[in-house]
Every structure is written in C-alpha cells, then in structure tokens.
Amino acid sequence: MNFTHLFAFYEVARAGSLSGGALRLRVSQPAVSREVKVLEERLGVLLFDRLPRGVALTYA
C-alpha cells in the first residue's frame, strides 16, 4: 500500500465514481480501477460497492 493507492481511494470516494475519480486525478479510469483493486486486495476487504451508476463506500 502506498500514497497513490490511498489518494485514488480518496478521490473515487469524493467523486462517487471511478471515472470521476480518474478525472480528478487526471489519469485513465482503468489506472484508477487497478489502484483501487490493489488496495482492496492488500487490505482483504471490498472498499466500494460497484453500482450501475458509480460506487458507494462499504462499511469497511
């Protein structure tokens, strides 16, 4: 886990979507998805519920 993973998580949570987080970070949406996925794998929990129109934070 590094600052990039945490910052991607923060921006996605603020934006409410992976694509919105990518716009805020000025990177591609697949890159943000990978960062969030790696963070979730390292923590062993799902951080976001993937919804048809965005994401929602899980309790974790």
Secondary structure, 3 states (H helix, E strand, C coil): CCHHHHHHHHHHHHHCCHHHHHHHHCCCHHHHHHHHHHHHHHHCCCCEEEECCEEEECCC
